Amino acid sequence: MPVLHNRISNDALKAKMLAESEPRTTISFYKYFHIADPKATRDALYQLFTALNVFGRVYLAHEGINAQISVPASNVETFRAQLYAFDPALEG
């Protein structure tokens, strides 16, 4: 499986976001918990976040996650539900 990561420049992503008419919600969070395979977790979260049109930075390590992201307002509840379903340790 190829490594999944953003290949679009910051300028292009910013232009795309500014062209959108839908409001976005900025979400920042971190959670210390054990991630057995950060690379596999990164790939899975990349696919999940891409499907929801999430922009931002997500840092993963064996110790946990740190994220600063922008989510379309219509996807916030879906994002939250899917994130918690992805790993129950992320809830709360």
PDB file of N, CA, C and O in Angstrom:
ATOM      1  N   MET A   1       0.848  -1.180   0.000  1.00  0.00           N
ATOM      2  CA  MET A   1       0.000   0.000   0.000  1.00  0.00           C
ATOM      3  C   MET A   1       0.892   1.241   0.000  1.00  0.00           C
ATOM      4  O   MET A   1       1.834   1.314   0.789  1.00  0.00           O
ATOM      5  N   PRO A   2       0.618   2.210  -0.861  1.00  0.00           N
ATOM      6  CA  PRO A   2       1.442   3.420  -0.884  1.00  0.00           C
ATOM      7  C   PRO A   2       1.236   4.249   0.380  1.00  0.00           C
ATOM      8  O   PRO A   2       0.200   4.169   1.039  1.00  0.00           O
ATOM      9  N   VAL A   3       2.243   5.037   0.694  1.00  0.00           N
ATOM     10  CA  VAL A   3       2.139   5.949   1.829  1.00  0.00           C
ATOM     11  C   VAL A   3       1.163   7.056   1.464  1.00  0.00           C
ATOM     12  O   VAL A   3       1.266   7.661   0.397  1.00  0.00           O
ATOM     13  N   LEU A   4       0.230   7.314   2.341  1.00  0.00           N
ATOM     14  CA  LEU A   4      -0.773   8.348   2.099  1.00  0.00           C
ATOM     15  C   LEU A   4      -0.388   9.619   2.843  1.00  0.00           C
ATOM     16  O   LEU A   4      -0.189   9.604   4.058  1.00  0.00           O
ATOM     17  N   HIS A   5      -0.287  10.701   2.112  1.00  0.00           N
ATOM     18  CA  HIS A   5      -0.062  12.006   2.722  1.00  0.00           C
ATOM     19  C   HIS A   5      -0.444  13.080   1.722  1.00  0.00           C
ATOM     20  O   HIS A   5      -0.567  12.819   0.525  1.00  0.00           O
ATOM     21  N   ASN A   6      -0.629  14.280   2.221  1.00  0.00           N
ATOM     22  CA  ASN A   6      -1.042  15.398   1.387  1.00  0.00           C
ATOM     23  C   ASN A   6       0.051  15.742   0.382  1.00  0.00           C
ATOM     24  O   ASN A   6       1.220  15.869   0.746  1.00  0.00           O
ATOM     25  N   ARG A   7      -0.328  15.892  -0.863  1.00  0.00           N
ATOM     26  CA  ARG A   7       0.618  16.280  -1.910  1.00  0.00           C
ATOM     27  C   ARG A   7       0.226  17.618  -2.542  1.00  0.00           C
ATOM     28  O   ARG A   7       0.771  18.003  -3.576  1.00  0.00           O
ATOM     29  N   ILE A   8      -0.708  18.312  -1.925  1.00  0.00           N
ATOM     30  CA  ILE A   8      -1.188  19.589  -2.443  1.00  0.00           C
ATOM     31  C   ILE A   8      -0.520  20.709  -1.650  1.00  0.00           C
ATOM     32  O   ILE A   8      -0.421  20.631  -0.426  1.00  0.00           O
ATOM     33  N   SER A   9      -0.068  21.736  -2.338  1.00  0.00           N
ATOM     34  CA  SER A   9       0.630  22.836  -1.673  1.00  0.00           C
ATOM     35  C   SER A   9      -0.297  23.583  -0.718  1.00  0.00           C
ATOM     36  O   SER A   9      -1.519  23.566  -0.871  1.00  0.00           O
ATOM     37  N   ASN A  10       0.308  24.236   0.264  1.00  0.00           N
ATOM     38  CA  ASN A  10      -0.467  25.043   1.212  1.00  0.00           C
ATOM     39  C   ASN A  10      -1.243  26.132   0.491  1.00  0.00           C
ATOM     40  O   ASN A  10      -2.390  26.414   0.839  1.00  0.00           O
ATOM     41  N   ASP A  11      -0.621  26.750  -0.517  1.00  0.00           N
ATOM     42  CA  ASP A  11      -1.296  27.816  -1.256  1.00  0.00           C
ATOM     43  C   ASP A  11      -2.532  27.294  -1.976  1.00  0.00           C
ATOM     44  O   ASP A  11      -3.575  27.948  -1.975  1.00  0.00           O
ATOM     45  N   ALA A  12      -2.420  26.122  -2.590  1.00  0.00           N
ATOM     46  CA  ALA A  12      -3.566  25.543  -3.307  1.00  0.00           C
ATOM     47  C   ALA A  12      -4.685  25.178  -2.337  1.00  0.00           C
ATOM     48  O   ALA A  12      -5.859  25.407  -2.631  1.00  0.00           O
ATOM     49  N   LEU A  13      -4.332  24.611  -1.185  1.00  0.00           N
ATOM     50  CA  LEU A  13      -5.351  24.261  -0.191  1.00  0.00           C
ATOM     51  C   LEU A  13      -6.027  25.508   0.373  1.00  0.00           C
ATOM     52  O   LEU A  13      -7.240  25.523   0.585  1.00  0.00           O
ATOM     53  N   LYS A  14      -5.242  26.544   0.613  1.00  0.00           N
ATOM     54  CA  LYS A  14      -5.817  27.792   1.129  1.00  0.00           C
ATOM     55  C   LYS A  14      -6.775  28.394   0.110  1.00  0.00           C
ATOM     56  O   LYS A  14      -7.858  28.856   0.468  1.00  0.00           O
ATOM     57  N   ALA A  15      -6.376  28.389  -1.168  1.00  0.00           N
ATOM     58  CA  ALA A  15      -7.250  28.918  -2.222  1.00  0.00           C
ATOM     59  C   ALA A  15      -8.541  28.114  -2.313  1.00  0.00           C
ATOM     60  O   ALA A  15      -9.619  28.681  -2.495  1.00  0.00           O
ATOM     61  N   LYS A  16      -8.433  26.789  -2.185  1.00  0.00           N
ATOM     62  CA  LYS A  16      -9.625  25.931  -2.230  1.00  0.00           C
ATOM     63  C   LYS A  16     -10.559  26.258  -1.068  1.00  0.00           C
ATOM     64  O   LYS A  16     -11.773  26.362  -1.244  1.00  0.00           O
ATOM     65  N   MET A  17      -9.980  26.417   0.116  1.00  0.00           N
ATOM     66  CA  MET A  17     -10.793  26.706   1.293  1.00  0.00           C
ATOM     67  C   MET A  17     -11.472  28.076   1.168  1.00  0.00           C
ATOM     68  O   MET A  17     -12.642  28.221   1.522  1.00  0.00           O
ATOM     69  N   LEU A  18     -10.749  29.071   0.671  1.00  0.00           N
ATOM     70  CA  LEU A  18     -11.318  30.413   0.533  1.00  0.00           C
ATOM     71  C   LEU A  18     -12.402  30.469  -0.536  1.00  0.00           C
ATOM     72  O   LEU A  18     -13.276  31.335  -0.488  1.00  0.00           O
ATOM     73  N   ALA A  19     -12.352  29.554  -1.500  1.00  0.00           N
ATOM     74  CA  ALA A  19     -13.361  29.517  -2.561  1.00  0.00           C
ATOM     75  C   ALA A  19     -14.650  28.834  -2.110  1.00  0.00           C
ATOM     76  O   ALA A  19     -15.683  28.963  -2.768  1.00  0.00           O
ATOM     77  N   GLU A  20     -14.595  28.109  -0.994  1.00  0.00           N
ATOM     78  CA  GLU A  20     -15.783  27.420  -0.489  1.00  0.00           C
ATOM     79  C   GLU A  20     -16.767  28.427   0.100  1.00  0.00           C
ATOM     80  O   GLU A  20     -16.375  29.449   0.663  1.00  0.00           O
ATOM     81  N   SER A  21     -18.032  28.118  -0.042  1.00  0.00           N
ATOM     82  CA  SER A  21     -19.048  28.982   0.566  1.00  0.00           C
ATOM     83  C   SER A  21     -19.513  28.443   1.922  1.00  0.00           C
ATOM     84  O   SER A  21     -20.098  29.180   2.714  1.00  0.00           O
ATOM     85  N   GLU A  22     -19.258  27.178   2.185  1.00  0.00           N
ATOM     86  CA  GLU A  22     -19.688  26.579   3.454  1.00  0.00           C
ATOM     87  C   GLU A  22     -18.764  27.006   4.590  1.00  0.00           C
ATOM     88  O   GLU A  22     -17.543  26.999   4.432  1.00  0.00           O
ATOM     89  N   PRO A  23     -19.333  27.375   5.727  1.00  0.00           N
ATOM     90  CA  PRO A  23     -18.492  27.706   6.879  1.00  0.00           C
ATOM     91  C   PRO A  23     -17.744  26.470   7.371  1.00  0.00           C
ATOM     92  O   PRO A  23     -18.185  25.336   7.181  1.00  0.00           O
ATOM     93  N   ARG A  24     -16.605  26.721   8.005  1.00  0.00           N
ATOM     94  CA  ARG A  24     -15.788  25.636   8.532  1.00  0.00           C
ATOM     95  C   ARG A  24     -15.618  25.834  10.040  1.00  0.00           C
ATOM     96  O   ARG A  24     -15.726  26.948  10.553  1.00  0.00           O
ATOM     97  N   THR A  25     -15.355  24.743  10.724  1.00  0.00           N
ATOM     98  CA  THR A  25     -15.105  24.765  12.157  1.00  0.00           C
ATOM     99  C   THR A  25     -13.662  24.357  12.392  1.00  0.00           C
ATOM    100  O   THR A  25     -13.209  23.335  11.876  1.00  0.00           O
ATOM    101  N   THR A  26     -12.938  25.152  13.171  1.00  0.00           N
ATOM    102  CA  THR A  26     -11.565  24.818  13.525  1.00  0.00           C
ATOM    103  C   THR A  26     -11.593  23.966  14.785  1.00  0.00           C
ATOM    104  O   THR A  26     -12.239  24.313  15.774  1.00  0.00           O
ATOM    105  N   ILE A  27     -10.886  22.852  14.731  1.00  0.00           N
ATOM    106  CA  ILE A  27     -10.840  21.920  15.858  1.00  0.00           C
ATOM    107  C   ILE A  27      -9.381  21.626  16.177  1.00  0.00           C
ATOM    108  O   ILE A  27      -8.612  21.256  15.291  1.00  0.00           O
ATOM    109  N   SER A  28      -9.002  21.788  17.431  1.00  0.00           N
ATOM    110  CA  SER A  28      -7.673  21.415  17.905  1.00  0.00           C
ATOM    111  C   SER A  28      -7.853  20.426  19.040  1.00  0.00           C
ATOM    112  O   SER A  28      -8.670  20.632  19.937  1.00  0.00           O
ATOM    113  N   PHE A  29      -7.088  19.357  18.990  1.00  0.00           N
ATOM    114  CA  PHE A  29      -7.171  18.383  20.071  1.00  0.00           C
ATOM    115  C   PHE A  29      -5.886  17.581  20.160  1.00  0.00           C
ATOM    116  O   PHE A  29      -5.120  17.482  19.202  1.00  0.00           O
ATOM    117  N   TYR A  30      -5.675  17.015  21.334  1.00  0.00           N
ATOM    118  CA  TYR A  30      -4.599  16.047  21.504  1.00  0.00           C
ATOM    119  C   TYR A  30      -5.085  14.994  22.473  1.00  0.00           C
ATOM    120  O   TYR A  30      -5.987  15.230  23.276  1.00  0.00           O
ATOM    121  N   LYS A  31      -4.480  13.844  22.386  1.00  0.00           N
ATOM    122  CA  LYS A  31      -4.847  12.756  23.293  1.00  0.00           C
ATOM    123  C   LYS A  31      -3.643  11.844  23.427  1.00  0.00           C
ATOM    124  O   LYS A  31      -3.113  11.345  22.434  1.00  0.00           O
ATOM    125  N   TYR A  32      -3.215  11.630  24.663  1.00  0.00           N
ATOM    126  CA  TYR A  32      -2.167  10.660  24.922  1.00  0.00           C
ATOM    127  C   TYR A  32      -2.811   9.292  25.067  1.00  0.00           C
ATOM    128  O   TYR A  32      -3.630   9.076  25.961  1.00  0.00           O
ATOM    129  N   PHE A  33      -2.445   8.379  24.198  1.00  0.00           N
ATOM    130  CA  PHE A  33      -2.875   6.988  24.280  1.00  0.00           C
ATOM    131  C   PHE A  33      -1.947   6.184  23.385  1.00  0.00           C
ATOM    132  O   PHE A  33      -1.301   6.747  22.500  1.00  0.00           O
ATOM    133  N   HIS A  34      -1.873   4.901  23.596  1.00  0.00           N
ATOM    134  CA  HIS A  34      -0.937   4.074  22.840  1.00  0.00           C
ATOM    135  C   HIS A  34      -1.443   3.830  21.422  1.00  0.00           C
ATOM    136  O   HIS A  34      -2.569   3.376  21.220  1.00  0.00           O
ATOM    137  N   ILE A  35      -0.594   4.139  20.448  1.00  0.00           N
ATOM    138  CA  ILE A  35      -0.860   3.822  19.045  1.00  0.00           C
ATOM    139  C   ILE A  35       0.173   2.781  18.636  1.00  0.00           C
ATOM    140  O   ILE A  35       1.357   3.095  18.515  1.00  0.00           O
ATOM    141  N   ALA A  36      -0.262   1.558  18.424  1.00  0.00           N
ATOM    142  CA  ALA A  36       0.654   0.461  18.113  1.00  0.00           C
ATOM    143  C   ALA A  36       1.363   0.665  16.776  1.00  0.00           C
ATOM    144  O   ALA A  36       2.553   0.374  16.654  1.00  0.00           O
ATOM    145  N   ASP A  37       0.643   1.160  15.781  1.00  0.00           N
ATOM    146  CA  ASP A  37       1.207   1.327  14.439  1.00  0.00           C
ATOM    147  C   ASP A  37       0.843   2.719  13.905  1.00  0.00           C
ATOM    148  O   ASP A  37      -0.167   2.875  13.220  1.00  0.00           O
ATOM    149  N   PRO A  38       1.666   3.730  14.219  1.00  0.00           N
ATOM    150  CA  PRO A  38       1.343   5.091  13.782  1.00  0.00           C
ATOM    151  C   PRO A  38       1.200   5.243  12.262  1.00  0.00           C
ATOM    152  O   PRO A  38       0.373   6.031  11.803  1.00  0.00           O
ATOM    153  N   LYS A  39       1.981   4.510  11.487  1.00  0.00           N
ATOM    154  CA  LYS A  39       1.886   4.629  10.026  1.00  0.00           C
ATOM    155  C   LYS A  39       0.546   4.122   9.513  1.00  0.00           C
ATOM    156  O   LYS A  39      -0.073   4.763   8.663  1.00  0.00           O
ATOM    157  N   ALA A  40       0.098   2.995  10.011  1.00  0.00           N
ATOM    158  CA  ALA A  40      -1.205   2.461   9.598  1.00  0.00           C
ATOM    159  C   ALA A  40      -2.328   3.374  10.081  1.00  0.00           C
ATOM    160  O   ALA A  40      -3.308   3.589   9.369  1.00  0.00           O
ATOM    161  N   THR A  41      -2.184   3.908  11.289  1.00  0.00           N
ATOM    162  CA  THR A  41      -3.181   4.836  11.825  1.00  0.00           C
ATOM    163  C   THR A  41      -3.226   6.103  10.981  1.00  0.00           C
ATOM    164  O   THR A  41      -4.305   6.611  10.674  1.00  0.00           O
ATOM    165  N   ARG A  42      -2.060   6.612  10.607  1.00  0.00           N
ATOM    166  CA  ARG A  42      -1.998   7.798   9.749  1.00  0.00           C
ATOM    167  C   ARG A  42      -2.735   7.557   8.439  1.00  0.00           C
ATOM    168  O   ARG A  42      -3.531   8.392   8.009  1.00  0.00           O
ATOM    169  N   ASP A  43      -2.476   6.424   7.806  1.00  0.00           N
ATOM    170  CA  ASP A  43      -3.115   6.131   6.524  1.00  0.00           C
ATOM    171  C   ASP A  43      -4.632   6.032   6.661  1.00  0.00           C
ATOM    172  O   ASP A  43      -5.373   6.548   5.825  1.00  0.00           O
ATOM    173  N   ALA A  44      -5.083   5.371   7.713  1.00  0.00           N
ATOM    174  CA  ALA A  44      -6.526   5.214   7.922  1.00  0.00           C
ATOM    175  C   ALA A  44      -7.189   6.564   8.207  1.00  0.00           C
ATOM    176  O   ALA A  44      -8.257   6.858   7.671  1.00  0.00           O
ATOM    177  N   LEU A  45      -6.554   7.384   9.052  1.00  0.00           N
ATOM    178  CA  LEU A  45      -7.116   8.703   9.354  1.00  0.00           C
ATOM    179  C   LEU A  45      -7.065   9.618   8.134  1.00  0.00           C
ATOM    180  O   LEU A  45      -7.969  10.427   7.930  1.00  0.00           O
ATOM    181  N   TYR A  46      -6.024   9.498   7.329  1.00  0.00           N
ATOM    182  CA  TYR A  46      -5.936  10.299   6.103  1.00  0.00           C
ATOM    183  C   TYR A  46      -7.129  10.010   5.197  1.00  0.00           C
ATOM    184  O   TYR A  46      -7.748  10.932   4.664  1.00  0.00           O
ATOM    185  N   GLN A  47      -7.443   8.748   5.028  1.00  0.00           N
ATOM    186  CA  GLN A  47      -8.588   8.380   4.188  1.00  0.00           C
ATOM    187  C   GLN A  47      -9.894   8.905   4.782  1.00  0.00           C
ATOM    188  O   GLN A  47     -10.734   9.441   4.058  1.00  0.00           O
ATOM    189  N   LEU A  48     -10.064   8.756   6.073  1.00  0.00           N
ATOM    190  CA  LEU A  48     -11.263   9.243   6.756  1.00  0.00           C
ATOM    191  C   LEU A  48     -11.391  10.759   6.619  1.00  0.00           C
ATOM    192  O   LEU A  48     -12.453  11.266   6.258  1.00  0.00           O
ATOM    193  N   PHE A  49     -10.315  11.474   6.906  1.00  0.00           N
ATOM    194  CA  PHE A  49     -10.351  12.934   6.878  1.00  0.00           C
ATOM    195  C   PHE A  49     -10.518  13.467   5.460  1.00  0.00           C
ATOM    196  O   PHE A  49     -11.217  14.459   5.252  1.00  0.00           O
ATOM    197  N   THR A  50      -9.891  12.829   4.492  1.00  0.00           N
ATOM    198  CA  THR A  50     -10.030  13.262   3.097  1.00  0.00           C
ATOM    199  C   THR A  50     -11.479  13.138   2.643  1.00  0.00           C
ATOM    200  O   THR A  50     -11.992  14.018   1.952  1.00  0.00           O
ATOM    201  N   ALA A  51     -12.137  12.055   3.026  1.00  0.00           N
ATOM    202  CA  ALA A  51     -13.536  11.843   2.643  1.00  0.00           C
ATOM    203  C   ALA A  51     -14.449  12.922   3.223  1.00  0.00           C
ATOM    204  O   ALA A  51     -15.497  13.224   2.652  1.00  0.00           O
ATOM    205  N   LEU A  52     -14.051  13.504   4.359  1.00  0.00           N
ATOM    206  CA  LEU A  52     -14.861  14.538   5.015  1.00  0.00           C
ATOM    207  C   LEU A  52     -14.390  15.955   4.674  1.00  0.00           C
ATOM    208  O   LEU A  52     -14.896  16.928   5.233  1.00  0.00           O
ATOM    209  N   ASN A  53     -13.423  16.073   3.758  1.00  0.00           N
ATOM    210  CA  ASN A  53     -12.905  17.370   3.325  1.00  0.00           C
ATOM    211  C   ASN A  53     -12.263  18.140   4.482  1.00  0.00           C
ATOM    212  O   ASN A  53     -12.441  19.351   4.613  1.00  0.00           O
ATOM    213  N   VAL A  54     -11.519  17.419   5.310  1.00  0.00           N
ATOM    214  CA  VAL A  54     -10.819  18.003   6.454  1.00  0.00           C
ATOM    215  C   VAL A  54      -9.451  18.509   5.989  1.00  0.00           C
ATOM    216  O   VAL A  54      -8.728  17.805   5.285  1.00  0.00           O
ATOM    217  N   PHE A  55      -9.105  19.737   6.390  1.00  0.00           N
ATOM    218  CA  PHE A  55      -7.785  20.303   6.121  1.00  0.00           C
ATOM    219  C   PHE A  55      -7.071  20.477   7.449  1.00  0.00           C
ATOM    220  O   PHE A  55      -7.719  20.610   8.487  1.00  0.00           O
ATOM    221  N   GLY A  56      -5.745  20.477   7.431  1.00  0.00           N
ATOM    222  CA  GLY A  56      -4.995  20.792   8.632  1.00  0.00           C
ATOM    223  C   GLY A  56      -3.815  19.889   8.849  1.00  0.00           C
ATOM    224  O   GLY A  56      -3.358  19.197   7.939  1.00  0.00           O
ATOM    225  N   ARG A  57      -3.329  19.906  10.070  1.00  0.00           N
ATOM    226  CA  ARG A  57      -2.160  19.127  10.463  1.00  0.00           C
ATOM    227  C   ARG A  57      -2.555  18.120  11.530  1.00  0.00           C
ATOM    228  O   ARG A  57      -3.295  18.424  12.466  1.00  0.00           O
ATOM    229  N   VAL A  58      -2.037  16.914  11.357  1.00  0.00           N
ATOM    230  CA  VAL A  58      -2.257  15.861  12.343  1.00  0.00           C
ATOM    231  C   VAL A  58      -0.907  15.208  12.602  1.00  0.00           C
ATOM    232  O   VAL A  58      -0.240  14.755  11.672  1.00  0.00           O
ATOM    233  N   TYR A  59      -0.512  15.162  13.856  1.00  0.00           N
ATOM    234  CA  TYR A  59       0.746  14.543  14.251  1.00  0.00           C
ATOM    235  C   TYR A  59       0.429  13.279  15.035  1.00  0.00           C
ATOM    236  O   TYR A  59      -0.358  13.297  15.981  1.00  0.00           O
ATOM    237  N   LEU A  60       1.056  12.181  14.624  1.00  0.00           N
ATOM    238  CA  LEU A  60       0.848  10.892  15.285  1.00  0.00           C
ATOM    239  C   LEU A  60       2.182  10.324  15.734  1.00  0.00           C
ATOM    240  O   LEU A  60       3.194  10.462  15.046  1.00  0.00           O
ATOM    241  N   ALA A  61       2.174   9.691  16.883  1.00  0.00           N
ATOM    242  CA  ALA A  61       3.334   8.974  17.399  1.00  0.00           C
ATOM    243  C   ALA A  61       2.808   7.817  18.234  1.00  0.00           C
ATOM    244  O   ALA A  61       1.604   7.704  18.461  1.00  0.00           O
ATOM    245  N   HIS A  62       3.699   6.973  18.685  1.00  0.00           N
ATOM    246  CA  HIS A  62       3.265   5.856  19.531  1.00  0.00           C
ATOM    247  C   HIS A  62       2.547   6.356  20.783  1.00  0.00           C
ATOM    248  O   HIS A  62       1.742   5.633  21.372  1.00  0.00           O
ATOM    249  N   GLU A  63       2.843   7.611  21.195  1.00  0.00           N
ATOM    250  CA  GLU A  63       2.281   8.171  22.427  1.00  0.00           C
ATOM    251  C   GLU A  63       0.909   8.785  22.253  1.00  0.00           C
ATOM    252  O   GLU A  63       0.226   9.036  23.245  1.00  0.00           O
ATOM    253  N   GLY A  64       0.472   9.041  20.995  1.00  0.00           N
ATOM    254  CA  GLY A  64      -0.844   9.639  20.824  1.00  0.00           C
ATOM    255  C   GLY A  64      -0.961  10.509  19.592  1.00  0.00           C
ATOM    256  O   GLY A  64      -0.220  10.344  18.623  1.00  0.00           O
ATOM    257  N   ILE A  65      -1.913  11.449  19.642  1.00  0.00           N
ATOM    258  CA  ILE A  65      -2.270  12.281  18.495  1.00  0.00           C
ATOM    259  C   ILE A  65      -2.361  13.741  18.909  1.00  0.00           C
ATOM    260  O   ILE A  65      -2.748  14.055  20.034  1.00  0.00           O
ATOM    261  N   ASN A  66      -2.000  14.634  17.986  1.00  0.00           N
ATOM    262  CA  ASN A  66      -2.142  16.074  18.160  1.00  0.00           C
ATOM    263  C   ASN A  66      -2.631  16.602  16.819  1.00  0.00           C
ATOM    264  O   ASN A  66      -1.996  16.351  15.795  1.00  0.00           O
ATOM    265  N   ALA A  67      -3.742  17.327  16.802  1.00  0.00           N
ATOM    266  CA  ALA A  67      -4.321  17.775  15.537  1.00  0.00           C
ATOM    267  C   ALA A  67      -4.824  19.206  15.621  1.00  0.00           C
ATOM    268  O   ALA A  67      -5.379  19.628  16.635  1.00  0.00           O
ATOM    269  N   GLN A  68      -4.620  19.941  14.539  1.00  0.00           N
ATOM    270  CA  GLN A  68      -5.186  21.269  14.339  1.00  0.00           C
ATOM    271  C   GLN A  68      -5.805  21.217  12.945  1.00  0.00           C
ATOM    272  O   GLN A  68      -5.091  21.227  11.943  1.00  0.00           O
ATOM    273  N   ILE A  69      -7.123  21.161  12.886  1.00  0.00           N
ATOM    274  CA  ILE A  69      -7.802  20.906  11.621  1.00  0.00           C
ATOM    275  C   ILE A  69      -8.975  21.852  11.406  1.00  0.00           C
ATOM    276  O   ILE A  69      -9.447  22.515  12.329  1.00  0.00           O
ATOM    277  N   SER A  70      -9.427  21.892  10.160  1.00  0.00           N
ATOM    278  CA  SER A  70     -10.589  22.674   9.753  1.00  0.00           C
ATOM    279  C   SER A  70     -11.567  21.718   9.079  1.00  0.00           C
ATOM    280  O   SER A  70     -11.219  21.025   8.123  1.00  0.00           O
ATOM    281  N   VAL A  71     -12.796  21.692   9.594  1.00  0.00           N
ATOM    282  CA  VAL A  71     -13.813  20.743   9.124  1.00  0.00           C
ATOM    283  C   VAL A  71     -15.018  21.527   8.605  1.00  0.00           C
ATOM    284  O   VAL A  71     -15.468  22.463   9.266  1.00  0.00           O
ATOM    285  N   PRO A  72     -15.549  21.162   7.429  1.00  0.00           N
ATOM    286  CA  PRO A  72     -16.785  21.818   6.990  1.00  0.00           C
ATOM    287  C   PRO A  72     -17.862  21.665   8.068  1.00  0.00           C
ATOM    288  O   PRO A  72     -18.015  20.592   8.652  1.00  0.00           O
ATOM    289  N   ALA A  73     -18.598  22.736   8.322  1.00  0.00           N
ATOM    290  CA  ALA A  73     -19.595  22.728   9.398  1.00  0.00           C
ATOM    291  C   ALA A  73     -20.574  21.569   9.269  1.00  0.00           C
ATOM    292  O   ALA A  73     -20.996  20.999  10.275  1.00  0.00           O
ATOM    293  N   SER A  74     -20.936  21.218   8.055  1.00  0.00           N
ATOM    294  CA  SER A  74     -21.902  20.128   7.859  1.00  0.00           C
ATOM    295  C   SER A  74     -21.310  18.755   8.175  1.00  0.00           C
ATOM    296  O   SER A  74     -22.051  17.778   8.285  1.00  0.00           O
ATOM    297  N   ASN A  75     -19.987  18.668   8.321  1.00  0.00           N
ATOM    298  CA  ASN A  75     -19.338  17.381   8.589  1.00  0.00           C
ATOM    299  C   ASN A  75     -18.835  17.230  10.021  1.00  0.00           C
ATOM    300  O   ASN A  75     -18.261  16.196  10.363  1.00  0.00           O
ATOM    301  N   VAL A  76     -19.039  18.237  10.858  1.00  0.00           N
ATOM    302  CA  VAL A  76     -18.470  18.195  12.211  1.00  0.00           C
ATOM    303  C   VAL A  76     -18.985  17.003  13.008  1.00  0.00           C
ATOM    304  O   VAL A  76     -18.187  16.280  13.605  1.00  0.00           O
ATOM    305  N   GLU A  77     -20.277  16.782  13.034  1.00  0.00           N
ATOM    306  CA  GLU A  77     -20.823  15.666  13.818  1.00  0.00           C
ATOM    307  C   GLU A  77     -20.402  14.322  13.236  1.00  0.00           C
ATOM    308  O   GLU A  77     -20.111  13.389  13.984  1.00  0.00           O
ATOM    309  N   THR A  78     -20.367  14.213  11.920  1.00  0.00           N
ATOM    310  CA  THR A  78     -19.899  12.976  11.281  1.00  0.00           C
ATOM    311  C   THR A  78     -18.434  12.752  11.606  1.00  0.00           C
ATOM    312  O   THR A  78     -18.024  11.632  11.910  1.00  0.00           O
ATOM    313  N   PHE A  79     -17.640  13.820  11.542  1.00  0.00           N
ATOM    314  CA  PHE A  79     -16.222  13.725  11.896  1.00  0.00           C
ATOM    315  C   PHE A  79     -16.062  13.195  13.313  1.00  0.00           C
ATOM    316  O   PHE A  79     -15.310  12.250  13.548  1.00  0.00           O
ATOM    317  N   ARG A  80     -16.765  13.800  14.244  1.00  0.00           N
ATOM    318  CA  ARG A  80     -16.667  13.401  15.651  1.00  0.00           C
ATOM    319  C   ARG A  80     -17.064  11.931  15.830  1.00  0.00           C
ATOM    320  O   ARG A  80     -16.356  11.175  16.495  1.00  0.00           O
ATOM    321  N   ALA A  81     -18.175  11.531  15.248  1.00  0.00           N
ATOM    322  CA  ALA A  81     -18.645  10.149  15.377  1.00  0.00           C
ATOM    323  C   ALA A  81     -17.647   9.167  14.777  1.00  0.00           C
ATOM    324  O   ALA A  81     -17.368   8.124  15.369  1.00  0.00           O
ATOM    325  N   GLN A  82     -17.110   9.494  13.610  1.00  0.00           N
ATOM    326  CA  GLN A  82     -16.173   8.579  12.959  1.00  0.00           C
ATOM    327  C   GLN A  82     -14.836   8.531  13.685  1.00  0.00           C
ATOM    328  O   GLN A  82     -14.202   7.477  13.744  1.00  0.00           O
ATOM    329  N   LEU A  83     -14.399   9.661  14.240  1.00  0.00           N
ATOM    330  CA  LEU A  83     -13.155   9.675  15.003  1.00  0.00           C
ATOM    331  C   LEU A  83     -13.289   8.803  16.245  1.00  0.00           C
ATOM    332  O   LEU A  83     -12.399   8.005  16.538  1.00  0.00           O
ATOM    333  N   TYR A  84     -14.390   8.946  16.978  1.00  0.00           N
ATOM    334  CA  TYR A  84     -14.602   8.146  18.178  1.00  0.00           C
ATOM    335  C   TYR A  84     -14.777   6.672  17.840  1.00  0.00           C
ATOM    336  O   TYR A  84     -14.330   5.808  18.594  1.00  0.00           O
ATOM    337  N   ALA A  85     -15.418   6.378  16.724  1.00  0.00           N
ATOM    338  CA  ALA A  85     -15.585   4.984  16.306  1.00  0.00           C
ATOM    339  C   ALA A  85     -14.255   4.388  15.861  1.00  0.00           C
ATOM    340  O   ALA A  85     -14.034   3.185  16.001  1.00  0.00           O
ATOM    341  N   PHE A  86     -13.372   5.223  15.326  1.00  0.00           N
ATOM    342  CA  PHE A  86     -12.071   4.755  14.856  1.00  0.00           C
ATOM    343  C   PHE A  86     -11.276   4.149  16.004  1.00  0.00           C
ATOM    344  O   PHE A  86     -10.694   3.073  15.870  1.00  0.00           O
ATOM    345  N   ASP A  87     -11.257   4.851  17.136  1.00  0.00           N
ATOM    346  CA  ASP A  87     -10.585   4.338  18.331  1.00  0.00           C
ATOM    347  C   ASP A  87     -11.292   4.926  19.543  1.00  0.00           C
ATOM    348  O   ASP A  87     -11.231   6.135  19.765  1.00  0.00           O
ATOM    349  N   PRO A  88     -11.957   4.095  20.328  1.00  0.00           N
ATOM    350  CA  PRO A  88     -12.691   4.597  21.494  1.00  0.00           C
ATOM    351  C   PRO A  88     -11.823   5.395  22.471  1.00  0.00           C
ATOM    352  O   PRO A  88     -12.352   6.187  23.250  1.00  0.00           O
ATOM    353  N   ALA A  89     -10.502   5.199  22.443  1.00  0.00           N
ATOM    354  CA  ALA A  89      -9.611   5.961  23.322  1.00  0.00           C
ATOM    355  C   ALA A  89      -9.641   7.449  22.999  1.00  0.00           C
ATOM    356  O   ALA A  89      -9.242   8.265  23.830  1.00  0.00           O
ATOM    357  N   LEU A  90     -10.109   7.817  21.805  1.00  0.00           N
ATOM    358  CA  LEU A  90     -10.158   9.223  21.402  1.00  0.00           C
ATOM    359  C   LEU A  90     -11.373   9.959  21.955  1.00  0.00           C
ATOM    360  O   LEU A  90     -11.419  11.188  21.913  1.00  0.00           O
ATOM    361  N   GLU A  91     -12.337   9.239  22.462  1.00  0.00           N
ATOM    362  CA  GLU A  91     -13.552   9.888  22.967  1.00  0.00           C
ATOM    363  C   GLU A  91     -13.309  10.463  24.353  1.00  0.00           C
ATOM    364  O   GLU A  91     -12.707   9.827  25.218  1.00  0.00           O
ATOM    365  N   GLY A  92     -13.797  11.689  24.538  1.00  0.00           N
ATOM    366  CA  GLY A  92     -13.744  12.295  25.860  1.00  0.00           C
ATOM    367  C   GLY A  92     -12.559  13.093  26.161  1.00  0.00           C
ATOM    368  O   GLY A  92     -12.443  13.636  27.260  1.00  0.00           O
TER     369      GLY A  92
END
